[in-house]
Amino acid sequence: MFAARGAASSLRGELSRIEPAYGQKFTDAISQHWGDYPYEDVMKGVDVVARLPYVDSTRMGAAGASYGGYMVYWLAGHTNRFKVLVDHDGVFNTASMAGSTEELWFTDWEFGGTVYANRALYEKWSPLNFVSNWRRRC
């Protein structure tokens, strides 16, 4: 999908605040921080890529699946730097995810409790709440 003449691609993990950008240490560090730490790391990576002499920073795009899809929705509500955003199977409404996942422990861990006990954190990191900031409607 990205490998075509005139296209470049980058992975976010190389510029993560936690090394390595995977594993339990990384997982623990970003738990309850779905939209801030990872977003900041992604944007640092975008800054690096945008400065490359062969990159047209006015024509950048982002794509993601699962949590990457969540991040695509988060990007849509928090930056206008991308010409196109492509989501696949991402979380758009964190409270809805809590009620529909079969992995009940997951949302409790990621959002510091059930949606009933810690609704504020679910709302804080829900892309649904930032749709009014989207530049383009999908």
C-alpha positions in Angstrom: 0.0 0.0 0.0 2.8 2.5 0.8 5.5 1.1 -1.4 5.1 3.0 -4.7 7.1 5.4 -6.8 7.3 8.7 -5.0 6.0 7.3 -1.7 7.9 7.0 1.6 6.8 5.3 4.8 7.8 5.4 8.4 7.1 3.5 11.6 6.4 5.4 14.8 8.3 3.0 17.1 11.8 4.4 16.4 11.0 7.6 18.2 9.1 6.3 21.2 9.8 7.9 24.6 10.1 4.4 26.0 12.7 2.0 24.5 12.0 -0.4 23.2 8.6 0.6 21.8 7.0 -2.7 22.6 6.9 -5.1 25.5 5.6 -4.8 29.1 7.6 -1.7 30.1 6.2 0.1 27.1 2.6 -1.2 27.7 2.7 -0.1 31.4 4.1 3.4 30.4 1.2 4.2 28.0 -1.6 2.6 30.0 -4.2 5.3 30.8 -2.5 7.6 28.3 -4.1 6.6 25.0 -4.1 10.0 23.4 -1.2 11.9 24.9 2.1 10.0 25.1 1.6 8.0 21.9 0.3 11.0 20.0 3.3 13.1 21.0 5.6 10.3 19.9 3.8 10.0 16.6 4.0 13.7 15.9 7.7 13.7 16.8 8.2 11.1 14.1 6.1 13.1 11.7 8.3 16.1 12.3 11.4 14.1 11.5 9.9 12.6 8.3 8.5 16.0 7.2 12.1 17.5 7.3 13.5 14.9 4.9 14.4 16.5 1.6 12.5 14.1 -0.5 9.2 14.3 1.5 6.4 16.6 0.5 5.1 17.5 3.9 1.9 18.9 2.4 0.9 15.5 1.1 1.5 13.2 4.1 -1.0 10.5 5.2 -1.4 8.1 8.0 -3.0 4.7 8.3 -3.6 2.3 11.2 -5.5 -0.7 12.4 -6.7 -1.6 15.8 -4.9 0.8 18.2 -3.4 2.4 15.1 -6.9 2.9 13.8 -7.7 4.6 17.1 -4.7 6.9 16.6 -5.9 7.8 13.1 -9.2 9.0 14.7 -7.2 10.8 17.4 -5.1 12.5 14.7 -8.2 13.6 12.9 -9.3 15.5 16.0 -6.0 16.9 17.0 -4.0 17.9 13.9 -4.4 19.0 10.3 -1.0 17.9 9.1 -2.2 14.9 7.1 -3.8 15.0 3.6 -5.4 11.6 4.1 -6.1 9.4 7.1 -7.1 5.7 6.7 -8.5 3.7 9.6 -9.1 0.0 9.8 -10.9 -1.5 12.7 -10.0 1.3 15.1 -11.6 2.4 18.4 -13.8 5.5 17.8 -15.7 5.5 21.1 -13.8 4.2 24.1 -17.0 3.8 26.3 -18.6 1.7 23.5 -15.4 -0.4 23.3 -15.7 -1.2 27.0 -19.2 -2.5 26.5 -18.5 -4.6 23.4 -15.1 -6.2 24.0 -14.7 -9.8 25.1 -11.5 -8.8 26.9 -13.1 -7.1 29.9 -9.8 -6.8 31.7 -8.3 -4.8 28.9 -10.5 -1.7 29.2 -10.3 -1.9 33.0 -6.5 -1.8 32.7 -6.2 0.8 29.9 -8.7 3.2 31.4 -8.1 2.7 35.2 -11.4 0.8 35.9 -14.8 0.1 34.4 -16.6 2.7 32.3 -18.9 3.2 35.3 -16.1 3.8 37.8 -13.8 6.0 35.7 -16.0 7.5 32.9 -13.9 10.7 32.8 -10.8 8.8 31.5 -12.9 7.0 28.9 -14.3 10.3 27.7 -10.9 12.1 27.8 -9.4 9.6 25.3 -12.4 9.1 23.1 -12.0 10.3 19.5 -15.8 10.7 19.3 -15.5 13.8 21.5 -13.2 15.6 19.1 -15.1 15.1 15.8 -16.0 18.8 15.8 -12.2 19.4 15.2 -12.1 17.2 12.1 -11.1 19.2 9.0 -12.7 16.7 6.6 -15.7 14.5 7.1 -15.4 10.8 6.3 
